Amino acid sequence: MVIDIGKGWVATRWVPLLDVPGDTLGTGWHDWVAVGCGIAAVLGHIYPLWYGFRGGKGVATVIGAVLGLDPWMLLPMLLTWLAAVILSGYVGLASMLGALALAVAAAVSPSGPRQSLFGFGVLTAVLIAFTHRSNISRMLAGTEPRARRLWLFGSRKGGA
């Protein structure tokens, strides 16, 4: 998990600084380059070339990318994730809602909406939902396991 978070952070925090001059004209170009690097890191995690394009679900890499883009945006993501897992017990659902919370938080930010971060939030929410499609099917079928130790309304006997 540390490696997955780290690659998202490096992609958004340090890689854009290598070739992009400072945003002296106020065009937001640097933000969009960082977002592009973040999306590339998430896609590279989900579809790794060296593993036959079969990788992970991308959540930890998104967390790392947000850490590099705007660390304060992790707060609504993590609070949403925690509330969703406590209320539902489904970690996959909580991950999808946490990713969606980024887009919402970027749109209603007190400092004004940031188009680049909103775009990143929407794209990653779609990607996370796509990678969790098997979890969605199991939730609908009632066969998805719940995180019983975190689930507020679940039985504390057995389970994860």
C-alpha positions, 0 to 999 in steps of 0.5 A: 500500500505504501508503494501504491500511495507513493507512486501516486504522490510522486506522479503528481508532486514531483514528476510535473516539476521535471519539464514544466516551467512555473505557471507564471501566466496563471493559466493553470497549466501546471495543475493540468500536467499534475492531474495528467500525471496522476491519471497516468499513475492510476491507469498504470496501476490498474493496467500494468504493462508488466503484469499483463494489464491486470493490476489493482483497483487504484484506490491507494494510488488515487490517495497518493495522487490527491496527497500530491495535488492537494492534501486537504482534499484527503479529508473529505475522501477519508471521512466519506470512506469511514462513514460509508464503511461504518454504515454499510460494512462494504469497503468497496462501496466506501472506496467508490464513495470516497473517490466521488467525494473528491469531485464533490469537494473540489466543486464546492471548495471554499477557495473556489472550484478547481477545474483540474482537481474536479476533473481528476475527481470525476475521472478517478471516481469513474475509474474506481467504480469501473474497477469495483464492478465485480464488487457492485455485482456481489453487493447486489447479489448479497454475497459481498463480504463486509468489514464486520469489525468496522461495520457499526450495524454488523455482528461482531462474531466472526468475519473480517 
